[in-house]
Amino acid sequence: MKKLFSLVFILIFSLVFSGCSGGSSSGSNKEKTGGEVTIWATNINVPVLKKAAEEYKKDHPDFQLNVVEMANDDIRSKVITGLQAGGQGLPDAALLVDDGIQGYLDKFEESFVNLSDKGFDDHAKDFPKYKLDSVTKDGKIYAMPFDAGPVGVFYRKDIFEKAGVDGTKIENWDDFLAAGEKIKEKTGAAMLSYDTNDSTVYTILLSQQGLGYFDENGNTTLGSAESIKVSTLLQDLAKNDLLLGTPGWNAWVASLSEGKTATAIAGAWLIGTLQQQMPDLAGKWDVMMLPAFENGGSRYANQGGSSFAIFSQSKNIDETYKFLEYFTTNFEMQELAMEGGLFPSYLPVYESELFSKPVQYFNNQPVWKVFADAMDKIPSVQYSENDAVARDEVIKAQAEVVNGTDVKDSLEKAKNRVENRIK
């Protein structure tokens, strides 16, 4: 009996000891730093993140980064699925397009790490207000601002000169229309091409006036005075045969390379597209800010841009935060991002010589500085979880107004459709 009691005691002691050891080990694994950090990001960001990780590892040798490359649409789809499943299947962090972040926060705020509590507010002064506003809810920052898309009007300097038009003299949209008429008459080129499958130009011109598709109260801005100005401009361009509609990205790019249009409205990222896809047009492009809707009005807007969010379910929150804080607020890392084809939103990096260097492709003009100087002038825009619904209806209304439908009537019907869909 004594032997049996001893065996049972030893067995129980062993199990208890083993259980305690297992619990302790599990806890330390959960809290330890240096674990592999997984981030979802789009293709252009992947090599930049990997290079940044190599630099970071010099002072953090245990750090490991796993970057999973995905298209923006795939990231959006998988993030929504993961959020609805309570965080299941999500990575430690993801690079999210700015215009979707508020929609996530409205429904799943608890699934995102409050970065203000982690200390990121200390860096707020180093980012433009419009970027911070897109990642802030109730005064708290939930994503680290990264790349941006300050907008300009890229124009064919050779076509302008052939028509006797000086791009530097265009200050408002009336000037733009008048210049377009001269260019059409002298060269046969349209003044502006746009993607008929998207609402990009409409969205940019609305945000130039400080509006998104919805206001802060959740009411759609379709039918507002600002939206009427945008649609009227598009209609005026169309009825004067100055607007060229192209079905999709490839057709739009072709319209630029083939000289069918004199201008393109796009974010600063178009610099890389032009240089890479149209090298034979070097020296024939220049850039100006958006014309104003009224003299002295805003000439600034943003297209695109993204920020890094960390998910609450991550077991590597601290390690992920430290790496992304380093990546998004380090001068050299932002220079690295720029060299990789991205336009950083970290304000101190605009002092880099990379921004003041003349760009041969653009007649040796420092085009990067032109966009950098615009960053603190871009209006903030309200984003909503219902933006995709409004975008669908804007594309329909856009097609109507360029074909001559009454602007106010078209926008009012689009507004009603949006309101019915989001009830």
TAQUI-V174000 format. One record per pair of residues at least 4 apart in sequence whose ideal C-beta (glycine too) atoms are under 6 Angstrom apart, sorted by the first residue. I is the first residue (numbers start at 1). J is the second residue. D is the distance in whole Angstrom. If there is no record, write none. Layout:
BEGIN
I	J	D
I	J	D
END
This chain:
BEGIN
14	18	6
28	32	6
30	315	6
33	319	5
34	62	3
35	316	5
36	64	4
36	66	5
37	65	5
37	92	5
37	316	5
37	319	6
37	320	5
38	66	4
38	91	4
38	92	5
39	67	5
39	93	5
40	68	5
40	70	5
40	75	5
40	91	5
40	94	4
41	45	4
41	46	6
41	67	6
41	95	4
42	72	6
43	69	6
44	341	6
45	49	6
45	95	6
46	67	5
46	69	5
48	336	6
48	337	5
48	340	4
49	67	5
51	336	6
52	327	5
52	333	5
53	65	4
56	60	6
56	63	6
56	323	6
56	326	6
57	61	6
57	63	5
70	74	4
70	75	5
72	97	6
75	79	6
75	94	6
82	89	5
82	90	4
83	108	4
83	111	5
87	111	6
87	313	3
90	311	5
90	313	6
92	314	4
92	316	5
92	320	4
93	308	6
93	310	5
93	320	5
95	306	5
95	308	6
96	101	6
96	309	5
97	306	5
98	134	4
98	305	5
98	306	6
98	307	6
99	383	5
101	135	6
101	143	6
102	383	4
103	385	3
104	108	6
105	109	5
105	137	5
105	142	6
106	385	5
111	312	5
112	142	5
112	309	6
113	310	4
113	312	6
113	317	6
114	140	5
115	120	4
115	141	5
116	121	5
116	140	4
116	141	5
118	321	5
120	141	5
123	329	5
124	132	6
126	346	6
126	347	5
126	348	6
127	131	5
127	132	5
127	145	5
127	345	6
128	375	5
128	376	5
130	378	5
130	380	4
131	145	4
131	345	5
132	136	6
133	380	4
135	141	6
135	142	6
135	143	4
135	307	5
136	141	5
143	307	4
143	308	6
143	309	4
144	307	6
144	308	5
144	324	5
144	328	4
145	307	5
145	345	5
146	306	6
146	307	5
146	308	6
146	328	6
147	305	6
147	306	6
147	342	4
147	343	6
148	305	4
148	343	5
148	345	4
149	267	3
149	269	6
149	302	5
149	303	4
149	304	4
149	305	5
150	268	5
150	302	6
150	371	4
150	374	5
150	375	6
151	204	5
151	267	6
151	301	4
151	303	5
152	287	4
152	289	6
153	263	5
153	265	6
153	288	5
154	264	5
154	270	6
154	285	6
154	287	5
155	167	5
155	262	6
155	263	4
155	286	6
156	262	5
156	284	6
157	284	6
157	286	4
158	284	5
159	187	5
159	189	6
159	262	5
160	165	4
160	167	5
162	187	5
163	182	5
163	183	4
163	186	4
163	187	6
165	179	5
165	182	6
167	288	5
170	175	4
170	176	6
170	179	6
170	291	6
171	175	6
172	291	5
172	292	5
172	295	6
173	233	5
173	291	5
176	291	5
180	191	3
180	242	4
183	187	6
183	189	6
183	191	6
183	262	5
184	242	6
189	262	5
190	242	6
190	244	4
190	261	5
191	242	4
191	262	6
192	243	6
192	263	5
193	244	4
193	246	5
193	255	4
193	261	4
194	201	5
195	200	6
195	246	6
195	252	5
196	245	4
196	247	5
197	247	6
197	248	5
199	203	5
199	391	5
199	394	4
199	395	5
201	265	6
202	230	6
202	394	6
202	398	6
204	265	6
204	301	5
204	303	6
205	230	4
206	211	5
206	230	5
207	301	5
207	381	5
208	290	6
208	298	5
208	301	4
209	226	4
210	379	4
211	221	5
211	226	5
212	381	4
212	382	5
212	383	6
213	387	5
213	390	4
214	218	6
214	220	6
214	384	4
215	219	5
215	221	6
216	382	5
220	390	6
220	415	5
220	418	5
221	227	6
222	227	5
222	411	5
222	414	5
222	415	4
223	411	5
223	412	5
223	415	5
227	411	6
228	232	6
228	407	6
229	293	5
231	401	5
231	407	5
232	407	5
234	401	6
234	402	6
235	401	5
237	242	5
237	243	4
238	243	4
238	402	4
244	255	6
244	260	6
244	261	5
246	251	4
246	252	4
246	255	5
247	251	5
254	258	6
255	260	4
255	261	5
256	264	6
257	278	5
266	270	4
267	303	4
267	304	5
268	343	5
268	371	4
270	274	6
272	276	6
272	341	5
273	277	6
274	278	5
274	285	6
275	361	5
282	361	5
283	363	6
285	362	6
287	367	5
289	299	4
290	299	5
292	297	4
292	299	5
293	297	5
300	374	5
300	377	5
300	378	5
302	378	5
308	324	5
310	320	5
314	320	6
316	320	5
321	325	6
324	328	6
325	329	6
326	330	5
327	333	5
331	348	6
331	349	6
334	344	4
334	346	5
334	349	4
335	352	5
335	354	6
337	342	4
337	344	5
338	344	6
338	354	6
344	349	5
350	355	5
350	372	4
355	368	5
355	369	5
355	372	5
356	366	5
356	369	6
358	364	4
358	366	6
359	367	5
360	364	6
362	367	5
386	422	5
389	418	6
389	421	5
389	422	6
390	418	5
393	414	4
393	417	5
393	418	5
394	398	6
397	410	5
397	411	6
397	414	4
400	405	4
400	410	4
401	405	6
401	407	5
401	410	5
405	410	5
END
